[in-house]
Amino acid sequence: MANTKNIKPRNLEAKGEMGYDYVNDILFFKVKNREYDYSIEFQNMVIDIDAEKFVVGIQIFEASKFLRMSKINLREIPKWQFKAKIEGNVIELRLNYELQIRNKIYEKSPIIIQENKSGLPSSQMVTTI
């Protein structure tokens, strides 16, 4: 059996983009210039995986309910970072963003943890706008 303790995870750092569909209440973050190969669905979200097995996107359905904020406030997020980390049996997704409400900036950092049922290899991805 191979020793995997000293193997560094694969890393991807890239520019990203986000969007919000106000009518359908769907928030998405994705890595620019990377095409997804397939998607994995769980709870109220979908994550996109590329051919190299990196997480390259996330769509959150009923985003206002999930993130506990109004749809109006989700229209414009001026600064954000999306991180995905896969390690063993766990997929960890972190959204770090700033939200402006009535001229005040609020920092939010929800963490989403799911079981890695798809057997994705260890990796880390960071994308910012």
MIGU-217103 format. One record per residue: x, y, z of N, C-alpha, C, O, CB in turn. Coordinates in steps of 0.02 Angstrom, whole numbers, padded with zeros to 5 digits, always signed. Glycine has a CB too. Example, Ala and Ser with C-alpha at 12.3 -4.5 7.8 and 13.67 -1.06 7.14 Angstrom:
! residues 2
+00660-00284+00390+00615-00225+00390+00660-00165+00390+00712-00166+00423+00565-00224+00452 +00642-00112+00354+00684-00053+00357+00645+00002+00394+00670+00057+00402+00704-00030+00286 
This chain:
! residues 129
+00042-00059+00000+00000+00000+00000+00044+00062+00000+00093+00066+00038-00048+00000+00061 +00029+00110-00041+00068+00171-00048+00057+00217+00012+00002+00220+00040+00051+00207-00113 +00110+00253+00031+00105+00302+00084+00078+00367+00055+00111+00398+00013+00174+00313+00119 +00018+00388+00076-00013+00448+00048-00011+00507+00095-00038+00560+00079-00085+00433+00029 +00021+00499+00153+00022+00553+00202+00062+00614+00178+00044+00670+00195+00051+00528+00267 +00114+00604+00140+00157+00659+00119+00141+00684+00049+00178+00726+00023+00228+00638+00122 +00088+00661+00019+00069+00684-00048+00031+00750-00041-00018+00754-00005+00025+00631-00085 +00056+00801-00076+00022+00866-00075-00039+00864-00120-00038+00834-00173+00071+00923-00097 -00093+00897-00098-00152+00898-00141-00140+00940-00204-00098+00985-00204-00212+00925-00103 -00176+00924-00255-00173+00963-00317-00205+01030-00304-00255+01034-00268-00207+00926-00377 -00178+01083-00332-00203+01151-00320-00223+01185-00385-00192+01174-00437-00151+01194-00283 -00274+01225-00381-00297+01266-00437-00315+01335-00410-00357+01341-00365-00359+01233-00474 -00283+01386-00436-00301+01456-00420-00318+01490-00485-00280+01487-00533-00242+01493-00382 -00376+01523-00486-00399+01552-00549-00446+01610-00535-00472+01618-00480-00433+01499-00593 -00457+01650-00586-00507+01702-00583-00576+01670-00588-00584+01616-00616-00497+01754-00640 -00625+01704-00560-00692+01676-00561-00744+01728-00578-00729+01787-00589-00708+01644-00496 -00805+01705-00579-00861+01750-00589-00920+01724-00550-00924+01665-00533-00878+01757-00664 -00966+01769-00536-01027+01749-00500-01086+01780-00534-01080+01827-00573-01024+01771-00426 -01144+01752-00519-01206+01780-00546-01263+01760-00500-01258+01712-00461-01218+01755-00618 -01316+01798-00506-01375+01783-00466-01437+01790-00509-01448+01842-00540-01380+01830-00405 -01476+01738-00512-01539+01737-00548-01594+01755-00498-01617+01713-00459-01553+01667-00582 -01615+01818-00499-01663+01844-00451-01730+01808-00455-01760+01791-00404-01673+01919-00462 -01755+01797-00515-01820+01766-00525-01822+01696-00495-01870+01677-00461-01839+01764-00599 -01770+01655-00509-01768+01586-00486-01730+01577-00421-01726+01521-00395-01738+01543-00538 -01700+01631-00394-01663+01630-00330-01606+01579-00332-01600+01537-00287-01711+01614-00272 -01565+01584-00384-01507+01540-00392-01444+01582-00393-01437+01627-00434-01513+01497-00457 -01398+01566-00347-01334+01600-00344-01281+01552-00371-01280+01494-00352-01317+01623-00271 -01237+01577-00414-01184+01533-00439-01116+01567-00437-01110+01628-00445-01200+01510-00510 -01067+01527-00425-00997+01547-00428-00963+01496-00474-00977+01436-00471-00963+01549-00356 -00918+01521-00517-00882+01474-00560-00813+01500-00578-00800+01561-00576-00922+01460-00623 -00770+01454-00595-00702+01470-00617-00706+01489-00691-00736+01454-00731-00653+01411-00605 -00674+01546-00709-00673+01567-00779-00628+01520-00819-00578+01494-00794-00648+01640-00785 -00647+01510-00882-00607+01473-00930-00594+01400-00911-00544+01371-00931-00541+01507-00940 -00640+01370-00873-00636+01298-00858-00705+01270-00872-00755+01295-00846-00613+01284-00783 -00708+01219-00912-00771+01188-00929-00785+01129-00882-00740+01091-00866-00771+01164-01003 -00847+01124-00861-00863+01068-00818-00875+01006-00860-00898+01009-00917-00925+01084-00774 -00860+00949-00830-00868+00884-00862-00933+00851-00839-00969+00821-00879-00807+00838-00847 -00947+00857-00775-01009+00830-00747-01026+00866-00683-00985+00904-00656-01003+00753-00735 -01086+00854-00658-01109+00888-00598-01129+00837-00545-01147+00780-00560-01169+00934-00614 -01125+00859-00482-01146+00819-00425-01199+00859-00389-01188+00917-00371-01085+00801-00378 -01257+00828-00377-01312+00861-00343-01317+00838-00271-01309+00778-00257-01378+00849-00379 -01329+00884-00225-01345+00868-00156-01383+00925-00125-01373+00983-00143-01282+00852-00116 -01428+00909-00080-01471+00957-00047-01499+01007-00098-01533+00987-00145-01434+00994+00009 -01485+01070-00088-01512+01122-00133-01458+01153-00176-01460+01212-00192-01547+01176-00093 -01408+01112-00194-01354+01139-00235-01326+01087-00283-01337+01027-00277-01298+01166-00191 -01288+01114-00331-01254+01072-00380-01182+01098-00383-01171+01158-00387-01289+01075-00451 -01134+01052-00381-01065+01071-00393-01042+01043-00460-01061+00987-00479-01019+01047-00334 -01003+01082-00495-00977+01062-00560-00905+01039-00553-00865+01070-00519-00983+01120-00612 -00890+00984-00587-00824+00953-00585-00796+00954-00656-00832+00938-00703-00826+00880-00556 -00732+00973-00664-00703+00974-00732-00669+00907-00747-00670+00862-00705-00653+01032-00739 -00640+00901-00806-00609+00839-00828-00549+00819-00785-00531+00761-00782-00587+00845-00900 -00518+00868-00751-00461+00854-00708-00483+00841-00636-00441+00835-00591-00412+00912-00709 -00548+00835-00625-00579+00820-00560-00572+00876-00508-00569+00862-00448-00548+00758-00532 -00569+00939-00532-00571+00997-00487-00643+01021-00483-00680+01017-00531-00524+01054-00512 -00663+01046-00424-00727+01080-00418-00718+01148-00452-00674+01186-00434-00749+01089-00342 -00760+01162-00502-00752+01225-00540-00815+01269-00538-00819+01320-00572-00734+01210-00612 -00865+01248-00499-00925+01289-00495-00973+01263-00443-00971+01205-00422-00958+01293-00561 -01018+01308-00423-01071+01289-00376-01132+01331-00392-01127+01391-00405-01048+01299-00302 -01190+01299-00391-01253+01334-00398-01293+01319-00334-01300+01261-00314-01293+01312-00463 -01318+01372-00303-01357+01364-00242-01429+01384-00258-01443+01442-00274-01328+01407-00184 -01475+01337-00253-01545+01348-00265-01578+01373-00201-01557+01354-00146-01580+01284-00291 -01630+01415-00207-01661+01447-00150-01607+01481-00108-01605+01473-00046-01701+01395-00107 -01563+01518-00142-01504+01548-00110-01523+01596-00053-01489+01596-00002-01464+01586-00162 -01576+01635-00062-01594+01682-00009-01613+01646+00055-01597+01668+00110-01652+01727-00032 -01648+01591+00049-01667+01551+00107-01606+01517+00137-01596+01518+00198-01720+01497+00088 -01564+01487+00095-01505+01451+00118-01456+01498+00154-01428+01481+00206-01470+01417+00059 -01446+01558+00126-01398+01606+00154-01430+01655+00203-01396+01697+00232-01364+01645+00098 -01496+01649+00212-01534+01690+00259-01526+01765+00246-01508+01803+00290-01511+01674+00331 -01539+01784+00185-01539+01855+00167-01588+01866+00111-01608+01820+00076-01467+01878+00146 -01607+01928+00102-01658+01943+00052-01630+01936-00019-01570+01943-00031-01684+02014+00062 -01675+01921-00065-01656+01916-00135-01628+01981-00161-01583+01981-00203-01717+01894-00178 -01654+02037-00138-01629+02102-00160-01556+02111-00143-01517+02136-00184-01671+02159-00127 -01535+02089-00083-01466+02096-00062-01418+02050-00100-01358+02063-00104-01460+02083+00011 -01445+01996-00128-01403+01950-00165-01388+01973-00237-01347+01944-00271-01435+01882-00167 -01422+02025-00258-01413+02049-00327-01341+02071-00341-01316+02061-00396-01460+02107-00341 -01310+02101-00292-01243+02127-00304-01197+02110-00245-01206+02136-00190-01245+02203-00315 -01150+02068-00258-01099+02051-00209-01034+02078-00237-01007+02051-00285-01095+01972-00196 -01007+02133-00207-00949+02166-00237-00883+02129-00233-00840+02139-00275-00941+02232-00205 -00875+02086-00184-00811+02051-00176-00824+01982-00149-00863+01974-00101-00763+02091-00128 -00793+01930-00178-00803+01863-00154-00745+01818-00170-00702+01834-00212-00867+01834-00183 -00743+01761-00135-00693+01709-00147-00729+01642-00137-00769+01634-00090-00631+01716-00099 -00715+01596-00181-00745+01529-00178-00688+01479-00170-00642+01478-00212-00789+01513-00241 -00690+01439-00118-00638+01389-00106-00670+01320-00103-00724+01312-00074-00599+01404-00041 -00638+01272-00133-00660+01203-00129-00601+01160-00109-00546+01167-00136-00690+01179-00197 -00612+01117-00061-00560+01072-00038-00589+01002-00034-00641+00991-00003-00531+01095+00032 -00554+00956-00065-00575+00886-00061-00519+00849-00026-00461+00850-00047-00590+00855-00133 -00537+00815+00027-00488+00778+00066-00521+00715+00092-00567+00718+00134-00459+00821+00124 -00498+00658+00067-00527+00595+00089-00601+00590+00073-00620+00595+00015-00516+00585+00163 -00641+00580+00124-00713+00571+00116-00753+00636+00119-00814+00635+00122-00739+00525+00169 -00719+00694+00119-00753+00757+00130-00742+00807+00073-00686+00816+00049-00730+00787+00196 -00797+00839+00053-00794+00896+00007-00814+00956+00049-00868+00959+00078-00843+00886-00056 -00768+01005+00052-00781+01066+00091-00783+01125+00044-00734+01138+00007-00727+01076+00146 -00837+01162+00044-00846+01221+00002-00852+01282+00047-00892+01282+00094-00908+01214-00045 -00813+01334+00033-00815+01395+00072-00830+01454+00026-00798+01462-00026-00749+01407+00110 -00879+01493+00045-00895+01554+00009-00878+01612+00055-00907+01617+00109-00971+01556-00014 -00832+01653+00035-00815+01713+00073-00835+01773+00030-00810+01781-00026-00739+01715+00092 -00880+01814+00056-00901+01871+00016-00922+01928+00060-00936+01920+00119-00958+01851-00030 -00924+01986+00030-00947+02046+00063-01013+02066+00032-01023+02060-00028-00895+02103+00059 -01058+02088+00074-01124+02108+00053-01137+02178+00079-01127+02192+00138-01178+02058+00077 -01160+02222+00036-01175+02290+00057-01250+02298+00069-01291+02287+00024-01151+02341+00005 -01267+02317+00130-01337+02330+00148-01340+02399+00181-01310+02410+00234-01365+02274+00196 -01376+02445+00148-01383+02513+00173-01315+02545+00191-01305+02569+00246-01428+02514+00235 -01271+02544+00143-01205+02575+00149-01160+02543+00202-01110+02573+00222-01213+02647+00164 -01177+02484+00226-01135+02448+00273-01114+02382+00242-01155+02347+00212-01173+02437+00341 -01050+02365+00249-01023+02303+00221-01026+02248+00275-01003+02258+00331-00950+02313+00196 -01055+02191+00256-01058+02132+00299-01016+02078+00266-01022+02065+00207-01131+02109+00310 -00973+02046+00306-00934+01989+00280-00970+01925+00299-00991+01916+00357-00861+01990+00308 -00976+01881+00251-01009+01816+00261-00960+01761+00241-00921+01769+00194-01075+01811+00221 -00963+01705+00276-00918+01649+00261-00951+01582+00274-00930+01544+00317-00854+01654+00303 -01004+01566+00236-01034+01500+00246-00988+01443+00224-00951+01449+00175-01101+01496+00208 -00992+01389+00261-00953+01329+00245-01002+01272+00233-01047+01260+00273-00902+01311+00304 -00993+01238+00178-01036+01182+00159-00993+01120+00158-00942+01118+00124-01071+01194+00090 -01014+01069+00195-00975+01007+00199-01020+00950+00176-01077+00942+00199-00948+00994+00271 -00994+00910+00130-01030+00853+00103-00984+00792+00100-00923+00799+00097-01059+00868+00033 -01014+00734+00100-00975+00673+00093-00952+00666+00021-00990+00680-00025-01017+00611+00115 -00891+00644+00012-00862+00633-00054-00881+00563-00079-00839+00518-00080-00784+00641-00052 -00943+00555-00098-00968+00490-00121-00943+00472-00191-00944+00414-00211-01044+00489-00120 -00919+00522-00227-00897+00512-00296-00824+00490-00300-00799+00475-00354-00907+00574-00336 -00790+00488-00244-00720+00467-00244-00673+00516-00278-00623+00496-00308-00713+00401-00276 -00689+00581-00275-00646+00632-00307-00578+00632-00272-00574+00623-00212-00679+00703-00303 -00524+00643-00310-00458+00646-00280-00448+00709-00239-00482+00759-00250-00404+00641-00334 -00401+00708-00192-00386+00766-00151-00366+00824-00196-00326+00816-00242-00331+00750-00100 -00393+00883-00181-00376+00942-00219-00397+01004-00180-00438+01000-00134-00408+00941-00289 -00369+01061-00199-00389+01125-00171-00398+01173-00229-00358+01173-00276-00337+01151-00120 -00450+01214-00226-00463+01263-00278-00482+01328-00245-00522+01329-00198-00519+01239-00327 -00453+01383-00269-00470+01450-00245-00482+01494-00305-00442+01496-00352-00413+01479-00200 -00538+01529-00305-00553+01576-00358-00580+01641-00327-00619+01639-00280-00603+01546-00409 -00560+01696-00355-00582+01761-00330-00604+01806-00388-00586+01794-00446-00526+01795-00289 -00641+01856-00371-00660+01906-00421-00628+01972-00401-00637+02022-00436-00737+01913-00426 
